Every structure is written in structure tokens, then in C-alpha cells.
Amino acid sequence: PIRLELNGLIKRFDQDLLPAWPIAQARLTGVIVAKQGNFVRLQNLTLVNPKGGTILRISGGMDAGKAPKGITKVTKDPNALQQSTNQQPSEEQRGDQQDDGTDPTGSQPLPGRRGFTFTGELVQDMSQLGAANDHVRGKGRVVVPYRIESGDLRVFRMTAKPTFEAVDITLPKWRFSVRGVSGSLPVVEVIDVRDGSVQLLGGGTHNPLARWRFQDQQPFLSGDPYLGLEEVRFAKIRVGPIAGNARLDRNVFRLDQLEARAMRGQITGQCIIDWEGRDTVVLFRGNGTGLRLPGSDKRMDLNAAVRFQAGQLALSGQAQLLRASREHLEAMLDLWDPYRADARTNKLRLLLKMGYPDRVRVVFRHGFADFLVALGGIADVFTIEEIKGIPLGPMMQRWVAPYLP
């Protein structure tokens, strides 16, 4: 075997892949062991990058799977097979047989196998990110224990559980910020590497049944992931605090048992993001209680089950308003018909002056919305037919499309 002990210093490394992560005065230490030309093991390989606030630790091994000399190949001749079976193994071969192959970091190589397993930990000081530019600003610390493994050196599976310790992140260019992130986020990713290309494999699970409220399930949890955020800001939108059970399973991000403060009210339920590039799908099932418009103390209660496909700006599903004021209903009508050009919505606006919303149901399908309203008060004597076929395209282009890039 070849044993290489590392103790080096990287004074400066220029790169534009991650401009917010500077590399300077970084120290690399550890031991690399190579055996029989196809087996490599890393022992406590550590990279400390004070400029970028990063500590990376790696241990593990890789076996390229080339059978060493002296190992008998399998043959169709039963006599030859019996003869090879009756042979007494050498000391080195006995050491190989004691290793069951589950840990390629063992002291013996694994003949005939292509294996890869690395474990370690990443510690990132968020205050050091973006120190050299204004791409990102942060506070707090993230600790990421991880494991990367492969059985064929083509498909690699990574499992990690980042733990956030009072993390703040601000992206000035996008007017986006997250404050007070704490808790953990289990991550599972599967990557296919072949022919010089890298592809992230999908297939994550949705688990659409996990909708219990967080405080109802929390006393019975045993190690389930918990993630909390004090505040999320995007442009003029502010949501927080937020709590729930979060997971990232390949291309699916799930936030179950969701609880969030928004519009001076409470939102509970489940949010799922199925990431597929332009075909990304966002699903929400839940309830809103005590929601209030800016400058108004009138509350709105609702429940909704909706599906939004980003690439097509397609919204489907249903929402029911259990309690709403005139201001809430007028705001919804202005959202769909800002220029007041639709005679049906103008009639409803007129009747609202004599009554109040008693029940509202909205159904989204095929790019249109069907709107059913029952009014209370004097307006109850008037018959209001369901407003069908309200186009959602203008609303999507005005309020959603500018943020998708």
C-alpha cells in the first residue's frame, strides 16, 4: 500500500462557481491510503477555510472493483469450481473474507466489487459567506453530517441532516431574506454520473396524508425533523414565524404539519414542492384563520386544496371562504377584474353594497375560475348565478410570472 500524509496550505484559490464562498489561507490535512492500484481510503481528511468560514471533514474509501491477481474467476467447469472452492485461502484472502463488504473503509480491499462510501461533516459559519461581495449576507451556523455511497460508481446516494443554529440569510439582489432559522432538515439525493454528465434523479415521495397540525403531533414525535423560522420576507410579502416538519427527498420538498403567521392570521396544513425545472409543481392543502387585509380588522377564514404548475401558470383546485367581509370579496374581484370590465362581477359589486358575503366557493380548472357567492342581508332576495369562466391568465401574468425566473 501507498500511504500519503497531507499537511498543506492553500494561500488563495480563485473560482467563479460559488462567488459568495472565498477560499484563502485554507489548510488541508489527513491521510490517503492506496492499495493494489484500485483501493483508496481517506482517513480524517480535513479542510479548514477560515476565509469562507468552512470546516469540511471526510472519511471513507473507494474500491474500483478490479480483482487482484490470485483470485480465481468463476468458470462453468464444475470440477474447476470445486477445485477452487477446496483451496485453502491465504492470510490476505482470509482477511478479505472477514470483511462483508458493507464498509469499503476497512483495512482490506474488496475484490471484484465497485464500491464507494464516504462519511463526514460540513460546518459552515454563515457570517463569512459573501464577505467579499454582496451576493449574500448571513448569520449563524449550519452543521451538516452526511453520507455518500455508491455500489457501481455511477449512481451515488447522499443522505444528510443539516442542523441550523440561529441562521439568517439575505439575498439583496432578489429582495429575499430568511431570519431565525433553527432545527433540522433531512435530505436524500440520488445523482447519476455517466458519460461526463451529472443528473439529479427524481422519484421523491409526496405523503399527502401528513396534514396534522404541528402542536397536535409534536408531543408524540420521536426524532422527526423540526424546522422553525422567525420570518421570511420577499419584496413586500412577510410571513412568520413558521414551524413544521421539513424533508427534502430527492426532488420533493415537503413541509408537513405547517403552521405560519401571515396577514395577521394563522395558516396551517401541508405544502409540497415537486421540483422539475419549469414543470415544478406546488401543492397546498390547509386552512387559513383570522386573515386580515392591510388596513382592515375584518377577518377571513378559509380552507383550500390547490395545485400550481409553474411553467404553465396553471392553477387547479378549490377554495372555500367560511367567513369573509365585503372588503375581502371586493379585493378578490379586483384581483380578477382590475379594470372592472366584466358585467357579472360589476353586478356582484353592486349587490355587495346591500349585503355581505355569507358563503363563497372558488373552483380553479383549465386556466379559469368558477365563482359561487351567497350573500346575506337585504341582498339575499336577489338571485346570484355562479360566475363561470373567469380567465386566470391576466392575474397570473401580472402577479406571478415576474417572480418565476
Secondary structure, 3 states (H helix, E strand, C coil): CEEEEEEEEEEEECCCCCCCCCEEEEEEEEEEEEECCCEEEEEEEEEEECCCCEEEEEEEEEECCCCCCCCCCCCCCHHHHHHHHHCCCCHHHHHHHHCCCCCCCCCCCCCCCCEEEEEEEEEEEHHHCCCCCCCCEEEEEEEEEEEEEECCCCEEEEEECCEEEEEEEEEHHHCEEEEEEEEECCEEEEEEEECCEEEEECCCCCCCCCCCCHHHHHHHCCCCCCEEECEEEECCEEEEEEEEEEEEECCEEEEEEEEEEECCEEEEEEEEEECCHHHCEEEEEEEEEEEECCCCCCEEEEEEEEEEECCCCEEEEEEEEEECCHHHHHHHHHHHCCCCCCHHHHHHHHHHCCEEEEEEEEEEECCEEEEEEEEEEHHHHCCCCCEEEEECHHHHHHHCHHHCC
